[in-house]
């Protein structure tokens, strides 16, 4: 009897810990932190694009031949895109994520118009600073696409985890977990990088 009591005292807490670990105690916060880290990557790439956009506008303006209205629109879109911040705690608020997405889409559209209008200025297309910025911007748009894909994958994994048994138990009772919002294009074609090919 004493041996059975000793076994019960040592093994019951172990079994209890194992049962709790199977209910999302550790897996839910791990999945949440993964999604938050991926969101930080998305923000970093958009910030890089905003920085490049400022340099691109300055280079085009220095050429002195660009339409002022297009430059103003891009500058305003850049200011709006950088003013809207979505932190990790906001990721379960679809309205805040949608506001961020809309601002980024507006900047994408403005950049597309700016880069398309450069076709009329052959001198600018041979400007070394412009060509470097064009290349960096193209690379950044590709990084943004990868960061969004990775973020959406992490959000899908997290949302699945908090809604499926047995992790749903710990997600609701212990963590109060809420689904996170994936990043989606807000306008047709907004998920595509602006065309920056000036080779022709």
C-alpha positions as CSV (number, residue, x, y, z in Angstrom):
1,X,0.0,0.0,0.0
2,X,2.8,2.4,0.8
3,X,4.5,1.7,-2.5
4,X,1.2,2.4,-4.3
5,X,0.9,5.8,-2.4
6,X,4.4,6.8,-3.3
7,X,3.8,5.9,-6.9
8,X,0.6,7.9,-6.9
9,X,2.3,10.9,-5.3
10,X,5.1,11.0,-7.8
11,X,3.3,9.9,-11.0
12,X,0.0,11.9,-10.7
13,X,1.7,15.3,-11.0
14,X,3.6,14.0,-14.0
15,X,0.5,12.7,-15.7
16,X,-1.3,16.0,-14.9
17,X,1.5,18.0,-16.5
18,X,1.4,15.8,-19.5
19,X,-2.3,16.2,-19.8
20,X,-2.0,20.0,-19.6
21,X,0.8,20.1,-22.2
22,X,-1.6,18.3,-24.5
23,X,-4.1,21.1,-24.1
24,X,-2.2,23.9,-25.7
25,X,-0.4,25.2,-22.6
26,X,2.8,25.6,-24.6
27,X,1.9,25.1,-28.2
28,X,-0.7,27.9,-28.4
29,X,1.7,30.7,-27.2
30,X,4.5,29.2,-29.3
31,X,2.2,29.4,-32.4
32,X,1.1,32.9,-31.4
33,X,4.7,34.2,-31.1
34,X,5.6,32.6,-34.4
35,X,2.8,34.6,-36.1
36,X,3.8,37.8,-34.3
37,X,7.4,37.3,-35.5
38,X,6.2,36.8,-39.0
39,X,4.1,40.0,-38.8
40,X,7.2,41.9,-37.7
41,X,8.9,40.7,-40.9
42,X,6.0,42.0,-42.9
43,X,6.3,45.4,-41.2
44,X,10.1,45.5,-41.7
45,X,9.7,44.9,-45.4
46,X,7.0,47.6,-45.8
47,X,9.3,50.0,-43.8
48,X,12.1,49.2,-46.2
49,X,9.8,50.0,-49.1
50,X,8.8,53.3,-47.5
51,X,12.4,54.2,-47.1
52,X,13.2,53.4,-50.7
53,X,10.1,55.3,-51.9
54,X,11.3,58.5,-50.3
55,X,14.7,58.1,-52.1
56,X,13.0,57.2,-55.4
57,X,10.7,60.3,-55.2
58,X,13.8,62.5,-54.4
59,X,15.7,61.1,-57.4
60,X,12.8,61.5,-59.8
61,X,12.2,65.1,-58.5
62,X,15.8,65.9,-59.0
63,X,15.5,65.0,-62.6
64,X,13.1,68.0,-62.8
65,X,10.8,66.5,-65.5
66,X,8.3,64.5,-63.5
67,X,4.7,65.5,-63.1
68,X,4.3,67.1,-59.7
69,X,0.8,65.5,-59.1
70,X,2.2,62.0,-59.3
71,X,5.1,62.8,-56.9
72,X,2.7,64.4,-54.4
73,X,0.3,61.4,-54.5
74,X,3.2,59.0,-53.9
75,X,4.6,61.1,-51.1
76,X,1.1,61.4,-49.4
77,X,0.5,57.6,-49.8
78,X,3.9,56.9,-48.2
79,X,3.2,59.2,-45.3
80,X,-0.2,57.5,-44.7
81,X,1.3,54.0,-45.1
82,X,4.0,54.7,-42.5
83,X,1.6,56.4,-40.1
84,X,-0.7,53.4,-39.7
85,X,0.9,50.9,-37.3
86,X,-0.4,47.5,-36.4
87,X,1.3,45.9,-33.4
88,X,1.2,42.3,-32.5
89,X,-1.8,42.7,-30.1
90,X,-3.8,44.2,-33.0
91,X,-3.5,41.1,-35.2
92,X,-6.9,39.8,-34.0
93,X,-8.6,43.0,-35.0
94,X,-9.6,42.7,-38.7
95,X,-10.5,46.4,-39.0
96,X,-7.0,47.5,-37.9
97,X,-5.3,45.0,-40.2
98,X,-7.6,46.0,-43.1
99,X,-6.7,49.7,-42.5
100,X,-2.9,48.8,-42.7
101,X,-3.5,46.8,-45.9
102,X,-5.5,49.6,-47.6
103,X,-2.7,52.1,-46.9
104,X,-0.1,49.8,-48.3
105,X,-2.2,49.0,-51.3
106,X,-2.6,52.8,-52.0
107,X,1.2,53.2,-51.8
108,X,1.6,50.2,-54.2
109,X,-0.7,51.9,-56.7
110,X,1.1,55.2,-56.4
111,X,4.4,53.6,-57.0
112,X,3.1,51.8,-60.0
113,X,1.9,55.1,-61.5
114,X,5.2,56.8,-60.7
115,X,7.3,54.0,-62.2
116,X,5.1,53.8,-65.3
117,X,5.3,57.6,-65.9
118,X,9.1,57.4,-65.9
119,X,8.9,55.8,-69.4
120,X,8.5,59.3,-70.8
121,X,11.9,60.4,-69.5
122,X,14.8,58.5,-71.1
123,X,17.5,60.5,-69.2
124,X,16.0,59.3,-65.9
125,X,16.0,55.7,-67.0
126,X,19.8,55.8,-67.4
127,X,20.3,57.6,-64.1
128,X,22.5,55.3,-61.9
129,X,20.7,56.3,-58.6
130,X,17.4,55.6,-60.2
131,X,18.5,52.2,-61.6
132,X,19.8,51.2,-58.2
133,X,16.6,52.3,-56.4
134,X,14.5,50.5,-59.1
135,X,16.5,47.2,-58.4
136,X,16.2,47.6,-54.6
137,X,12.5,48.3,-54.9
138,X,11.9,45.3,-57.0
139,X,13.8,43.1,-54.5
140,X,11.8,44.6,-51.7
141,X,8.5,43.9,-53.3
142,X,9.6,40.3,-53.6
143,X,10.6,40.2,-49.9
144,X,7.2,41.7,-49.0
145,X,5.4,38.9,-50.9
146,X,7.5,36.2,-49.1
147,X,7.0,37.9,-45.7
148,X,3.2,38.0,-46.3
149,X,3.1,34.4,-47.4
150,X,5.1,33.4,-44.3
151,X,2.9,35.5,-42.0
152,X,-0.3,34.0,-43.5
153,X,1.1,30.5,-43.0
154,X,1.9,31.2,-39.4
155,X,-1.6,32.7,-38.8
156,X,-3.2,29.7,-40.4
157,X,-1.3,27.3,-38.1
158,X,-2.1,29.4,-35.0
159,X,-5.8,29.7,-35.9
160,X,-6.1,26.0,-36.6
161,X,-4.3,25.2,-33.3
162,X,-6.7,27.3,-31.2
163,X,-9.7,25.8,-32.8
164,X,-8.9,22.1,-32.8
165,X,-8.9,19.6,-30.0
166,X,-7.1,19.3,-27.6
167,X,-5.3,22.7,-27.9
168,X,-8.6,24.5,-28.1
169,X,-9.2,23.7,-24.4
170,X,-6.0,25.5,-23.3
171,X,-6.5,28.2,-25.9
172,X,-9.9,29.2,-24.5
173,X,-9.6,28.5,-20.8
174,X,-6.0,29.5,-20.1
175,X,-4.9,31.9,-22.9
176,X,-8.2,33.5,-24.0
177,X,-6.8,33.1,-27.5
178,X,-8.5,34.9,-30.4
179,X,-8.0,34.2,-34.1
180,X,-5.5,36.4,-35.9
181,X,-6.3,38.1,-39.1
182,X,-4.4,37.0,-42.3
183,X,-3.1,39.6,-44.7
184,X,-5.2,39.9,-47.8
185,X,-5.2,42.1,-50.9
186,X,-7.7,44.9,-50.4
187,X,-7.9,45.9,-54.1
188,X,-7.6,43.8,-57.2
189,X,-4.0,43.3,-58.1
190,X,-2.7,45.0,-54.9
191,X,-0.8,41.8,-53.9
192,X,1.3,42.1,-57.1
193,X,4.5,44.2,-57.0
194,X,4.5,47.3,-59.2
195,X,6.1,46.7,-62.6
196,X,9.6,48.2,-62.6
197,X,11.0,46.9,-65.9
198,X,12.5,49.8,-67.9
199,X,14.6,47.7,-70.2
200,X,12.5,48.5,-73.4
